[in-house]
Amino acid sequence: MKQLICSNCKQTNIGINTETKQKRCLTCLGTDFEEIELPDTLRCRYCKIEKTTEQLLKEWRKIPFLDMKNGTYYCGCRGWE
């Protein structure tokens, strides 16, 4: 499966300006994006539990807080507030 990520910081926190319809990275404010192939496994950045991308996509429509620079995501182990 492919995922759109920021070319600069390699994260998926993408917002869209409702007036101009321009995509912008909410982490670094970048405007350049690339589509990448997701790796076979990812690990939670906090609890370090590793799961396959296939398992994660069964739980989530979009993998939360995916960071391709480090190969991590956030599983919710510290809460969502």
Secondary structure, DSSP 8 states (H G I E B T S, - for coil): -EEEEETTT-B--EEE-TTT--EEETTT----EEEEE--SEEEETTT--EEEHHHHHHH-SS-TT-BTTTTEE--STT---
